[in-house]
Amino acid sequence: MSKIDEFEQKIIKHGMTDEDFLEYGKLLKRVRGNLLKRQHCYTTAIQFSDEYAEQAVKLIQYGLENFEDGWFSTYTSYLYIGHIYEKARNYRKAYESYLLAKDALELNREEYVNELSKDLLWVKLHIDSFCYSAELEDYYSCYLATDEFSRAFVNSEFRLAVANIIISLHHGRTDEAKRSLAIAKEICEPHYRGKLHSILAKHKYYESLNATPESITFVKSIQI
């Protein structure tokens, strides 16, 4: 294991002090290329535990501010910041970070925009207390344009179902809202197996629902 690898394992476990940032900067100088330097920052930060969330964000921002690079590392940096804030349930900051990730994309990167819409959709719902907005419907439509495999993951299924309950009710499509509510409730069942269960099991991967307390409360509260 190299010196920088050892250092990264240390800060992943214990977080970072100001002195650690200085030391890490020295180690990064030995890394070739700004792309790899930024990658070191965001791939290390995303592994920090929740208690070090602000330090993780600071580390990614350090990479953005000190190592000029192209759209992909900028996009990924802001995407990871969004993931960190979302996990910490700071949905407004997560939303702002996902929008910055979207802004970083070059033209003709529709597949990235569509995939990112799942994250934008979810944090927007939490910010708006699971109420309808035009942005929500736009994100929902964009995410439907992703490939069927991506939409078949349990958490993707759940997010789409919850969003469609709100959108369908807004437009008076009660029957469609009922179908989406039934899907959302089924996914919440402890022994629910997603559409990809058999395929993923062959690779010894078993997915589980990562629903927020807010989303569970919303699903339970709906009476149609």
C-alpha positions in Angstrom: 0.0 0.0 0.0 1.4 3.4 -1.0 1.8 6.3 1.4 -1.2 8.2 0.0 -3.3 5.0 0.2 -2.4 4.6 3.9 -3.2 8.3 4.6 -6.6 8.0 2.9 -7.5 5.0 5.0 -6.6 7.0 8.1 -8.8 10.0 7.2 -11.7 7.8 6.1 -11.7 6.3 9.6 -11.0 9.4 11.7 -11.9 12.4 9.6 -9.5 15.3 8.8 -7.9 18.1 10.7 -6.4 21.3 9.1 -3.0 19.7 9.4 -4.3 16.6 7.5 -5.3 18.9 4.6 -1.8 20.2 4.4 -0.3 16.7 4.5 -2.8 15.5 1.9 -1.9 18.4 -0.4 1.7 17.4 -0.3 0.9 13.8 -1.1 -1.4 14.8 -4.0 1.4 16.8 -5.6 3.0 13.4 -6.3 -0.1 12.2 -8.2 0.1 12.6 -12.0 -2.6 14.7 -13.6 -5.4 16.9 -12.1 -8.1 14.3 -13.0 -6.4 11.7 -10.8 -5.9 14.3 -8.0 -9.6 15.2 -8.1 -10.5 11.5 -8.2 -8.4 10.9 -5.0 -10.4 13.6 -3.3 -13.9 12.6 -4.2 -13.5 8.8 -4.1 -11.9 9.2 -0.6 -14.5 11.7 0.7 -17.5 9.6 -0.3 -16.2 6.8 2.1 -16.3 9.1 5.1 -18.9 8.2 7.8 -21.9 10.5 8.4 -20.2 12.2 11.4 -17.5 13.5 9.0 -19.9 14.7 6.3 -18.8 18.4 6.4 -15.2 17.3 6.2 -16.0 15.1 3.3 -17.6 18.0 1.4 -14.6 20.2 2.3 -12.2 17.6 0.8 -14.1 17.4 -2.5 -14.3 21.2 -2.6 -10.5 21.2 -2.1 -10.1 19.1 -5.2 -12.4 21.4 -7.2 -10.6 24.6 -6.1 -7.0 23.4 -6.5 -7.0 21.1 -9.5 -8.4 22.4 -12.8 -9.9 19.7 -14.9 -12.7 18.9 -17.4 -16.5 18.4 -17.1 -16.5 14.8 -15.9 -14.5 15.3 -12.7 -16.5 18.5 -12.0 -19.8 16.7 -12.5 -18.7 13.8 -10.3 -17.4 16.0 -7.6 -20.7 17.9 -7.2 -22.7 14.6 -7.6 -20.8 13.1 -4.7 -21.3 16.3 -2.6 -25.0 15.9 -3.3 -24.9 12.2 -2.2 -23.1 13.2 1.1 -25.6 15.9 1.9 -28.6 13.7 0.9 -27.3 10.9 3.2 -27.0 13.5 6.0 -30.6 14.5 5.2 -29.6 18.1 4.3 -31.9 18.0 1.2 -31.6 21.7 0.3 -27.8 21.6 0.0 -28.0 18.2 -1.8 -30.4 19.8 -4.3 -28.1 22.7 -4.9 -25.1 20.3 -5.4 -27.1 18.2 -7.9 -28.0 21.3 -9.8 -24.3 22.3 -9.9 -23.5 18.8 -11.2 -26.1 19.3 -13.9 -24.5 22.6 -14.9 -21.1 21.0 -15.2 -22.3 18.6 -17.9 -21.3 19.3 -21.5 -23.8 19.4 -24.3 -25.2 16.1 -25.6 -24.8 14.4 -22.3 -28.5 13.5 -22.1 -27.8 10.1 -20.5 -26.2 11.8 -17.5 -29.0 14.4 -17.2 -31.6 11.6 -17.2 -29.8 9.6 -14.5 -29.2 12.7 -12.4 -33.0 13.4 -12.5 -33.6 10.5 -10.1 -31.5 12.3 -7.5 -33.0 15.7 -8.2 -36.5 14.3 -8.1 -35.9 12.7 -4.7 -34.4 15.6 -2.8 -37.0 18.0 -4.4 -39.7 15.9 -3.0 -38.2 16.1 0.5 -37.7 19.9 0.2 -41.3 20.4 -0.9 -42.8 18.0 1.8 -44.0 15.6 -1.0 -46.1 18.2 -2.8 -46.4 18.6 -6.5 -44.1 21.0 -8.5 -43.5 21.4 -12.2 -39.8 20.6 -11.5 -40.8 17.3 -10.0 -42.7 16.4 -13.1 -39.8 17.4 -15.3 -37.4 15.3 -13.3 -39.8 12.3 -13.4 -40.2 12.5 -17.2 -36.4 12.8 -17.6 -35.8 9.8 -15.5 -38.3 7.7 -17.4 -36.0 8.2 -20.4 -33.3 6.1 -18.8 -32.9 2.5 -19.7 -35.3 -0.1 -18.3 -32.5 -1.8 -16.3 -31.6 1.3 -14.3 -35.3 1.9 -13.5 -35.7 -1.7 -12.3 -33.6 -1.3 -9.2 -35.6 -1.4 -6.0 -34.8 2.2 -4.9 -35.5 3.5 -8.4 -38.8 1.7 -8.5 -39.8 3.2 -5.2 -38.8 6.7 -6.1 -40.7 6.6 -9.4 -43.8 5.1 -7.7 -43.8 7.8 -5.0 -43.3 10.6 -7.5 -46.1 9.2 -9.7 -48.5 9.2 -6.8 -48.1 12.9 -6.4 -48.1 13.7 -10.1 -51.1 11.6 -10.9 -53.1 13.0 -8.0 -52.2 16.6 -9.2 -53.6 15.8 -12.7 -56.7 13.9 -11.4 -55.5 10.5 -12.5 -56.7 8.7 -9.4 -56.6 5.2 -10.8 -52.9 5.6 -11.8 -52.1 7.1 -8.4 -53.7 4.0 -6.7 -51.6 1.7 -8.8 -48.4 3.6 -7.9 -49.4 3.6 -4.2 -49.9 -0.2 -4.4 -46.4 -0.6 -5.9 -44.8 1.7 -3.3 -46.5 -0.3 -0.5 -45.4 -3.6 -2.0 -41.8 -2.5 -2.2 -41.9 -1.5 1.4 -42.8 -5.1 2.5 -39.8 -6.7 4.3 -39.5 -9.7 1.9 -40.0 -7.8 -1.3 -37.8 -9.0 -4.1 -37.1 -6.5 -6.9 -37.4 -7.2 -10.6 -33.6 -7.7 -10.8 -33.3 -10.1 -7.9 -32.5 -13.2 -9.9 -30.0 -11.5 -12.1 -28.2 -9.8 -9.2 -28.2 -12.9 -7.0 -26.1 -14.6 -9.7 -23.4 -12.0 -8.9 -24.0 -12.3 -5.1 -25.5 -8.9 -4.9 -28.6 -8.3 -2.9 -30.3 -4.9 -3.0 -32.5 -3.5 -0.3 -34.8 -0.5 0.0 -33.2 2.6 1.3 -36.3 4.7 2.0 -36.3 7.8 4.1 -38.5 8.2 7.2 -40.2 11.0 5.4 -41.1 8.9 2.3 -42.4 6.0 4.4 -44.6 8.4 6.4 -45.9 9.9 3.1 -46.8 6.5 1.7 -48.6 5.4 4.9 -50.5 8.7 5.0 -52.0 8.5 1.5 -55.7 7.6 1.4 -57.1 7.2 -2.1 
